[in-house]
């Protein structure tokens, strides 16, 4: 069973040394998950960065999953993969990953995707954007009641994503979110380590 807590997603476009240092600074707060996401890098750089992040996540006992790239997750023996709308069939991914690795899917605000994901044997369902997001400003919104309904109907961990800040995090947890997926509000904070620790306290 996945832990409740902060679900950290790495920011795009950082040099490897900067990315590693940024993640290392926030790992002491023990996020529930870390997702490596880099839409701007080529395949070689993604592999290099993913391996470096996997090393420090393993040392911190924090699972690292790979965004949108099942072959890379398998190649480096990451802890799992997160699949969006165009990243392959979750049921097929579950067969390849086996039962031990983590599989999560983006449901956006689309209930049929949650139904399909649960049937495919995913480990969590991610909904969002919950609020306007600087990372994906055009992303469609998901309703808060989807979080409550998903927990009630599927019994799976529910992840909220999109525009999350410390100011609105409590509302999401109260509504049913088990994990809060955050990029900017942690990594762009004046003190990312302190911000990550503040998120962790919300789940105490």
N, C-alpha and C positions, 0 to 999 in steps of 0.2 A: 504494500500500500504506500502510495506517495505521501510524503509529509505535507502538511499545510505550511504556507509561508510565501515568501517572495520568490517569484520566478523571474530571474534576471535574463534579459535578452541583450546580447552584445550589440554595440552600435556599428554601423557600416563605416568602412573607409579608413580605419586606423592602421597605422604601421604596426607590424607584429609586436615590436618591443613595447609600444605604447599600449596596445590592446592587452598584452599580458600583464603589464603593470597596473592597468586600470582594473582588471578583474581581480588580481591578487589583493588589491586594496580593500575589496568588498567581501571577499570570501570568508573572513573571520566572523561575519554575521550569520554564516551557515544558511545561505539561501536554499530553498527546497529544491530548485532546479536551476541550471544554467543552460541557456540555448545559444549555441554559436550561430550567428546570422551575419552574413556579409554578402550583400547583393552586388557589390562592386568589384570583388576580387576575381581573378581567374582561378582555374582549377588547382594549379600548383600552389598559389598563395593560400587558398582555402585549406588545402591539406596541411600546409606548414602551420598555419594558425590554429587549426583544429587540434593538431597533435600537441602544440604547446599548451593550449588551454586544457586539454585532457590531462596532461601531466599535473598541472597545478590543482585542477578539480579533484583528481584522484587523491592527491596529498591532503586535501581539505575534506575528503569524504563527502563531496557534493556531486551528484550526477550531472554529466554533460550530455546534452542531446544536440543533434545537428538539424538545422533548419532546411527543409525542402530537398535533402540530398541523401537518400537511402544508401546508394553505393558508397559514399564517403563515410557514412556512419559505420557501415560494415567493414570497410577497409581499415579503419583505424581502431576498430573495436570500441566505439563510443557506447554510451549507456542507452542510446535510443535515438529516435528521429521524430521530428514534427513535420506533418504533411499538410500543405494547403490544398486549395481546390484543384490545382493543376499538377500535383506532385506524385500522382500514382494512386493506385487502389489500396485503401487501408487494409482490406482483407488479405491481399497479396503480400503487403508489407509485413503483416502479422506472421504469416507463414515463414517468411524469410528471416525475420528477427528472432523468432522463437518466443517462448513465454517469459523469458527473464528480462529482455530489454524493454525499454519504455517506448510506447507508441502513443503519440498525441495527434489530434487533428483540429484544424480550424473549422469551426461551424459558422463563423460570421454571425449573421442573425437568421440563419436558415435552419429551421427545425428538422427538415428531412436529412440534413447532413449529420445532425446529432444522432438521429435514429440509425442511420447507416453506420456511423462510427461505432456506436455501442454494439451493434450487431456484429461488426468486424472484430471486436475484442480489443478496442483501444484502452489505454490506461487513463486517459483524461480527455475531456472535451473542452475546447477553448472557444469562448464567445466574445465578440467585439467587432468593431470598436464600441466600447461602452460610452466613451466621451470623445469629443473632437481630438484627433491625434496629430501631432506634428510630424510623426514618422510616416503616417499614411493619411494625409488630410482629406482625401476623397473617399476614404473607406466608409461603407454603409454602417449605420448604427445598429446595435443589438439592444433589445429591451432588458431592463433589470429583471423582469419576471422570468425571463428565460433561464437565468441562473438557478432560481428557486425550483422551477419546473424540472430542469435537468437533474438536479440532485434528487428530487423526489421520484422521478420516473426511472432513472437509470442506475442510481446508487454509485455513480462514478465521480471521482474528483472533477470539479468544475473550475476552469481557469478563466479569469476576466482579463481582457487586454484592450488597450487603446485609450490614451489620454489619462492614464491613472496617475494621481498625485496623492501625497499624504492627506490632502484635504478631502478627497472623495473616497479614499481607500476604505474607510470604516463603513460607508454605505454599502460598498460591494461585499464586504465580509458579512455584514448583517443580512444581506440579501441571499447569500449562499455561496459566495466564491471561496474555494479552498486555497487557491493560489492567485496572486496578482502578478501579471506579466508586465514588467516595466523596463524601459530603456532610458529615456531622457531624464525622467525625474530622479534617477539615481546617478547615471554616468555624467549628466550635465550639471549636477548639483555642485555648489561650492566645496562641499565635503562629502564625496560619494560614500565613504565608509560610514560616516555618521548617518547619512540618509538611509543606507541599507539597514543599519542597526535599528533605526526608527521603524522601518517596515517590519522587521523581525519582531519588535515588541508588540505590534498590533495583534500578533497571533499567540502571544503568551497566555 
